[in-house]
Amino acid sequence: MDFAKYINEYGDIVNPYAGKTENGNWLEGTISVEWLQEHFGLYQTLDECIQATDSEGLKLFFEYLKTQQ
């Protein structure tokens, strides 16, 4: 998977699910392309990335990226 196509002008990818408040609301942040490539670059599809993680935030993030294609 090549995540570079999702980068912004600062070299990061916007992540609407970067963290949660104490009230359970999602916080927007960014995620590094390098980190994504290191941990999920071996997968061919975003669906494979979703299956490869137990993180609720990452699952939602990968679903979000599907809408950005």
C-alpha positions as a LaTeX table, in Angstrom:
\begin{tabular}{lrrr}
\hline
Residue & $x$ (\AA) & $y$ (\AA) & $z$ (\AA) \\
\hline
Met1 & 0.00 & 0.00 & 0.00 \\
Asp2 & 1.40 & 3.40 & $-0.89$ \\
Phe3 & 0.15 & 5.94 & 1.62 \\
Ala4 & 2.07 & 8.84 & 0.04 \\
Lys5 & $-0.93$ & 9.73 & $-2.14$ \\
Tyr6 & $-2.80$ & 10.88 & 0.97 \\
Ile7 & $-0.21$ & 13.34 & 2.32 \\
Asn8 & $-0.92$ & 17.00 & 2.93 \\
Glu9 & 1.39 & 19.92 & 2.25 \\
Tyr10 & 3.29 & 19.17 & 5.50 \\
Gly11 & 4.05 & 15.56 & 4.61 \\
Asp12 & 1.53 & 14.05 & 7.01 \\
Ile13 & $-1.89$ & 12.49 & 6.59 \\
Val14 & $-4.88$ & 13.99 & 8.38 \\
Asn15 & $-6.41$ & 11.46 & 10.78 \\
Pro16 & $-9.89$ & 12.36 & 12.07 \\
Tyr17 & $-9.53$ & 9.52 & 14.61 \\
Ala18 & $-6.13$ & 10.35 & 16.12 \\
Gly19 & $-7.32$ & 10.15 & 19.71 \\
Lys20 & $-10.30$ & 10.30 & 22.02 \\
Thr21 & $-11.35$ & 12.75 & 24.70 \\
Glu22 & $-12.47$ & 11.58 & 28.12 \\
Asn23 & $-16.04$ & 11.97 & 26.83 \\
Gly24 & $-15.37$ & 9.58 & 23.95 \\
Asn25 & $-15.26$ & 12.20 & 21.19 \\
Trp26 & $-12.69$ & 11.68 & 18.46 \\
Leu27 & $-9.86$ & 14.20 & 18.07 \\
Glu28 & $-8.35$ & 15.05 & 14.70 \\
Gly29 & $-4.61$ & 14.88 & 14.25 \\
Thr30 & $-2.07$ & 13.62 & 11.77 \\
Ile31 & $-0.29$ & 10.35 & 11.18 \\
Ser32 & 3.12 & 9.93 & 9.65 \\
Val33 & 3.44 & 8.38 & 6.21 \\
Glu34 & 6.67 & 6.70 & 7.33 \\
Trp35 & 4.91 & 5.03 & 10.28 \\
Leu36 & 2.07 & 3.81 & 8.05 \\
Gln37 & 4.51 & 2.46 & 5.46 \\
Glu38 & 6.52 & 0.67 & 8.15 \\
His39 & 3.51 & $-0.99$ & 9.79 \\
Phe40 & 0.98 & $-1.35$ & 6.96 \\
Gly41 & 2.94 & $-0.88$ & 3.72 \\
Leu42 & 3.04 & $-4.62$ & 3.05 \\
Tyr43 & $-0.73$ & $-4.78$ & 2.54 \\
Gln44 & $-2.30$ & $-4.26$ & $-0.87$ \\
Thr45 & $-5.66$ & $-2.79$ & 0.18 \\
Leu46 & $-7.15$ & $-0.69$ & 2.93 \\
Asp47 & $-9.42$ & $-3.61$ & 3.80 \\
Glu48 & $-6.30$ & $-5.68$ & 4.53 \\
Cys49 & $-5.01$ & $-2.85$ & 6.74 \\
Ile50 & $-8.31$ & $-2.85$ & 8.64 \\
Gln51 & $-8.06$ & $-6.60$ & 9.20 \\
Ala52 & $-4.45$ & $-6.29$ & 10.40 \\
Thr53 & $-5.17$ & $-3.98$ & 13.36 \\
Asp54 & $-7.11$ & $-4.22$ & 16.60 \\
Ser55 & $-7.11$ & $-0.44$ & 17.03 \\
Glu56 & $-10.56$ & 1.12 & 16.75 \\
Gly57 & $-9.03$ & 4.44 & 15.71 \\
Leu58 & $-6.91$ & 2.88 & 12.95 \\
Lys59 & $-9.85$ & 0.87 & 11.64 \\
Leu60 & $-11.90$ & 4.07 & 11.40 \\
Phe61 & $-8.93$ & 5.90 & 9.86 \\
Phe62 & $-8.53$ & 3.30 & 7.12 \\
Glu63 & $-12.28$ & 3.46 & 6.44 \\
Tyr64 & $-11.90$ & 7.24 & 6.17 \\
Leu65 & $-9.06$ & 6.82 & 3.65 \\
Lys66 & $-11.34$ & 4.68 & 1.50 \\
Thr67 & $-13.54$ & 7.75 & 1.07 \\
Gln68 & $-10.52$ & 9.84 & 0.02 \\
Gln69 & $-9.55$ & 7.70 & $-2.98$ \\
\hline
\end{tabular}
